[in-house]
Every structure is written in structure tokens, then in C-alpha cells.
Amino acid sequence: MLNLLNANILLCDDSRLDRTFATRSLLDEGFKNIHEATNWETAKKICLNERISCCIIDLLMNEGEGTELIKELRQLPGYNRVPMLIITASESEEKTWSCLKNGADDYITKPYHAKALAVRVKLHIERFFVEICYKDLIEYMSCGFIIYKPINNGTEFEFVEFNHAGENIDNIKREDIIGKKLTEAFPEVEEIGFLDVLKRVLQTGKPEKLQLNEYEYKNKHKTIWRDNFVYRLPDNEIVTIYDDRTEKMQALEELKRSNTRLRLAAEGARLGVWELDLIARKFLWDEWMYELYGVDPADFDLKYETWEKLVDPDDLKALNTELISVIADNKKYDGEFRITKPSGEVRYIKAHGIISLDESGTPCHLTGINYDITERRLAEIKLAESALRDSLTNLYNRRYLYQKLQELHQKHLRDSSVFTVALFDLDHFKSINDNYGHLTGDRILLHFSHLLTSSLRPYDVIARFGGEEFIAVFIDTDKTLASQICRRILEKLGSESLPAEDTVIQYSFTCGICDIQEFSGKALNIDQLILCADERLYRGKENGRKQIISE
């Protein structure tokens, strides 16, 4: 607590003799900081510039009664609780009571003993300092704290004090609520019975507790859990201290929901829990892990090396590299890999894990969960595949074609491997559409795509390039062999026909061929390779169509 004798005291009196006597009385008792003012204006300036802990004001001054100055001082920031003492020469009991009603905390009548003033001042400053300490305590306590003043004969209550925690709990600024009626700020208090509790405590003086469990504020759309403790002060003001349990209860509710979701997930999604001993390199599995991997607990020894045999070899190297990084950096593990069950079935597994340390800080265990994501992963692969295919023919589209050609070009630069591009264009296709309709045109496109697919090897690439144009990429094949294959396709097509309405349709194609070897030693981009095949195709068109051009 602050030293009382170091407190700043304001003495406002227009009588030099009275000021001198009062100042001397206070100095003799050890007070050190007396600020004298001969008028109201000076008094207010002193209060603004100094942290005054007690004001001593003469009742009768040139500007008027000292109680009017008290009213003005009470309006200054931080002065609503500062002790205000009136010095008066009047012995009228009515006058002294009037001083107290008009804001003075105490009065002393002239002539007074020098020590009497100092004792009164000391007592009030001590009370003020204690009040400051309690106010700071209340201000920074974690519970909400409100003081209400009863109005309208105790049927309504007005906000007097509101602490910082209360602002946070109720999401409201104190300056927006001080002086307001309770039912104006929170209309729901009648519905939840809080107003009735305040009225009873005011009448009986007995403290009460009101507990709100999962009450929904209809006008604010939020759920709260709150304990309210209500007390009556000696001056009939009502104090409520309230502890907001909303966060804690919401966390508990969420924990319950999470536990339920986890249990349902384990049952429905077959969630497997595991722990890997990093020293012994051995697993501990729950029953769902055996189900996920399709192994018999009696035959599976849970050694890390045994588990590795179930993991797809293409995924195992990356998985082990990631595990080494997880252990070295003490970070979370988040992986995905394929396994092959003893039955031969391939499944996609998602894994999450966290490292545990021993007393010396050394990683000792990796604990986590596994769950099967095969259906989701296959759906994603199918979706990704569909984005690379033509919607009519289901052949690859341009996007995939260019990706594959770039890969083959890079491979050629590394090992001089060969590949050939053949560009097909169906002859007189526009006439077929015009004469027989677009549905017949689509049938021809489908027929030709099936012919290409059945005539080429599974690892060759076939794409619909646009409209009636198709591209075939012959892998590890030069243009000489590719030309022979394309001629056989053309011959086969000449022996087939498609029924359409009352007639049959025969069609042909023209093809331009170019292989990567023609650009050896030259700078190349994929468009140049396709352009080479395109130029030869159009040369074939000009020469009468139904041709394979590779030079």
C-alpha cells in the first residue's frame, strides 16, 4: 500500500489565514504534499495535473458553495471516489447534512483542533487507498463483477460498476452499459429469473446463487453456462459475481462429441491404433490393425521387417525416409502408402503418428493410427483420369498427350530412346455429318477410336487431338515400323462399313508421321514434332487423301 503521508492533498480556501492553519496542521502530522488553491479554477487544474487522494474544500467561497465544486470535481476522470471534506463555520445541522447529501464524504466545523483535521484526512485517505486496492483486485479478477443500484422502488436496477472480466464475458464495453437499466441491456434477465433473484436479495439481504446450465440467449444466439452469486451491500447496492463456465463446458461437450466420433470412426471406418517400439523395432497393434492388413494375429510376429513385406515396394523407400526424418526432428508423421494383403488385395492406407520421448529426451516410441482410404483414393484417381480423357471416345485428351510427349522427349535426351507421332484425320468427315447427322458422326469417331485401341499396344498412347483428328504415339518405335502399322489399320478400315439409315458408310483417313530421330542434334519442342506430322498429313490430303505420309 502507498505511504499515506506521501499522498497528494488539495486544500481549496480563499482565506489565507484558514489555509495557513490547515496546511500547518497537516504538515505537523507528517503530510508532505499539500496543494493550495484560492479559487475553483485553480483547484480543478491541480486535480487534473496531480493525483489527488483527498480534497479539503471551504464551504463558503467567492464562487459559491463548496459542494458545487465537489460536483464538478466528481466529473473529472478518476475522482468519483476521491474523499471530499467540507470545512464549514456553520453549526446548523441542516447545513451539514446538506453537505453530505451533495457529495461530501465528511465535514469539519470551525474552529477545529489542529490534530482533528489531520486525523480525519488520514482516515479518509486510508479508506480511499484500501478501496483502490480492492477496486484493482476486482478489476483484474477472472470473474465478472457488477454493482447495481436499485431504482423505481427496487423493481428495476441500474449498472453502477462493471469490471474488465465482465466486459470480456458479456462482450460489451462498460461505457455503453454504466447508467443503463438492467432490463434494457439484457432483456432476457426476466425470462431466466435473474431479476427476481436481485429483488429478493434486496428485500431479504440474504445472498443467493443462480446457476445457468446450457441456457440459450435467444436474442444473441449463443449458449452459456454461468454461476451467479448475488449479495446486498450495506448501502443497498447489489453486487453480482459471476463465473462463466461456457468455454469449459463447450470443451467438455466437444470432448464428448469427439470421443463419440472417434468410437464411431473406429467401428465404422475400422480405425487401427498402433505403437512402434523404436528400440526393439516391434509393433503393438489393436484388433483393427489385424483387420486392416488382413493378417492372423497368431501368425503375424509384429516385427517391423515383417510389416515392411506388406508395404508396396514403390512406397516403402519414401515411407522409411519420412520415418527417419520424423524421428530425427521429433515431428508428427503423416503418410500414405499401399499394402498388399496376403490374399493379394491391394489397399491404400493413411497413417498418422507422434513421437514419445524417454526421460533423457531420446525418441522411444511412435504411436499412431491407420485407416483404409482405398475407395477415396481410387475415386480420386478415377476423377484425375477423367480430367485427362475425351468425354466421347474415352481416349486421352490434349492435356495428357502433351504431358506424355514431354516425358518421352526428356527420356530421349537421356538415353536416345525412340518414339513416333502419327496424326490421323478422317477424310470427308464434314460431309458425313452434313448428310447423316452428328449422331452418325459420333458413331464413326467411336468406331475409329476402338479400331486404333485394338490395333496398337497397351503402352502406346492414343489421343483425340480435336474434332476428327487423332494422334497415336508409338513408344520405342521408329517411323518405318509405325508406317507399316498405320497401313494395316487403313487396310482393315477399308474392309469394314457402318450401317446408317438405309445405307452403309465407309470412310478412310489420311495420316502424317514423324519420329523424334528426325530432330536429333536440333533444338526441339513438342509443337514442332506435331507440326511436322501435320504438314505431312496435309500433303497427303492434297495428293488425294487415304494416304500414309512419313517423308
JODARA-V809458 format. One record per residue. NEAR is the number of other ideal C-beta (glycine too) atoms within 10 Angstrom. Layout:
near:NEAR
near:NEAR
//
This chain:
near:8
near:12
near:9
near:17
near:13
near:11
near:20
near:19
near:23
near:24
near:25
near:26
near:25
near:15
near:14
near:10
near:8
near:16
near:19
near:12
near:17
near:25
near:18
near:12
near:20
near:23
near:12
near:11
near:15
near:12
near:21
near:12
near:15
near:17
near:19
near:18
near:21
near:16
near:14
near:20
near:11
near:14
near:26
near:19
near:12
near:18
near:23
near:11
near:10
near:13
near:10
near:22
near:22
near:26
near:29
near:27
near:27
near:21
near:23
near:15
near:19
near:8
near:12
near:11
near:19
near:29
near:18
near:15
near:26
near:22
near:13
near:14
near:22
near:13
near:9
near:13
near:7
near:10
near:17
near:10
near:13
near:23
near:22
near:26
near:22
near:29
near:23
near:20
near:12
near:16
near:9
near:10
near:8
near:7
near:16
near:19
near:11
near:17
near:24
near:13
near:9
near:15
near:18
near:21
near:19
near:17
near:21
near:18
near:16
near:13
near:7
near:14
near:10
near:13
near:11
near:12
near:20
near:18
near:13
near:19
near:27
near:18
near:14
near:20
near:21
near:15
near:14
near:19
near:16
near:11
near:13
near:16
near:12
near:10
near:14
near:10
near:11
near:18
near:14
near:10
near:14
near:10
near:16
near:21
near:19
near:22
near:18
near:22
near:15
near:18
near:12
near:9
near:6
near:13
near:11
near:17
near:25
near:19
near:20
near:14
near:17
near:24
near:21
near:15
near:20
near:24
near:16
near:12
near:18
near:19
near:8
near:14
near:10
near:15
near:9
near:12
near:20
near:13
near:10
near:13
near:15
near:22
near:15
near:11
near:15
near:20
near:12
near:15
near:16
near:12
near:12
near:17
near:11
near:22
near:18
near:13
near:18
near:24
near:16
near:14
near:18
near:18
near:11
near:10
near:12
near:10
near:11
near:16
near:9
near:17
near:12
near:19
near:11
near:11
near:15
near:10
near:15
near:10
near:8
near:12
near:7
near:11
near:15
near:19
near:19
near:19
near:15
near:20
near:15
near:22
near:14
near:20
near:11
near:6
near:6
near:11
near:17
near:22
near:18
near:23
near:18
near:21
near:16
near:21
near:16
near:15
near:9
near:11
near:16
near:14
near:11
near:12
near:13
near:10
near:10
near:10
near:10
near:11
near:10
near:10
near:11
near:12
near:11
near:11
near:13
near:16
near:10
near:9
near:12
near:15
near:19
near:22
near:15
near:20
near:15
near:22
near:14
near:17
near:10
near:11
near:12
near:16
near:18
near:13
near:21
near:15
near:11
near:20
near:22
near:16
near:13
near:20
near:21
near:16
near:18
near:8
near:10
near:6
near:8
near:18
near:9
near:19
near:13
near:15
near:9
near:14
near:21
near:12
near:11
near:19
near:18
near:15
near:10
near:9
near:16
near:15
near:10
near:12
near:17
near:13
near:10
near:16
near:18
near:10
near:11
near:19
near:16
near:10
near:10
near:12
near:12
near:11
near:19
near:12
near:17
near:13
near:19
near:17
near:21
near:16
near:13
near:12
near:6
near:7
near:10
near:10
near:19
near:20
near:22
near:16
near:19
near:13
near:20
near:13
near:19
near:13
near:11
near:11
near:6
near:6
near:8
near:10
near:16
near:16
near:16
near:20
near:15
near:18
near:18
near:24
near:17
near:20
near:16
near:15
near:10
near:11
near:16
near:11
near:11
near:12
near:11
near:10
near:9
near:9
near:12
near:10
near:10
near:16
near:16
near:18
near:8
near:11
near:21
near:14
near:25
near:21
near:17
near:14
near:12
near:17
near:22
near:14
near:14
near:18
near:22
near:12
near:10
near:21
near:18
near:9
near:14
near:17
near:11
near:8
near:6
near:10
near:13
near:17
near:24
near:28
near:25
near:30
near:25
near:25
near:20
near:21
near:17
near:13
near:18
near:11
near:10
near:21
near:16
near:11
near:14
near:17
near:13
near:10
near:9
near:17
near:19
near:13
near:17
near:19
near:20
near:14
near:15
near:22
near:19
near:13
near:15
near:22
near:15
near:9
near:16
near:21
near:10
near:5
near:9
near:20
near:20
near:19
near:26
near:25
near:19
near:11
near:12
near:21
near:16
near:24
near:23
near:24
near:22
near:24
near:16
near:13
near:19
near:17
near:24
near:11
near:14
near:26
near:20
near:11
near:20
near:25
near:13
near:11
near:21
near:17
near:9
near:12
near:19
near:12
near:7
near:11
near:12
near:15
near:10
near:16
near:10
near:5
near:10
near:10
near:16
near:10
near:20
near:13
near:26
near:24
near:25
near:26
near:27
near:26
near:24
near:22
near:13
near:15
near:16
near:10
near:5
near:7
near:6
near:16
near:12
near:16
near:11
near:12
near:22
near:19
near:14
near:19
near:22
near:19
near:13
near:23
near:25
near:14
near:14
near:21
near:16
near:10
near:11
near:9
near:15
near:16
near:20
near:22
near:20
near:20
near:9
//
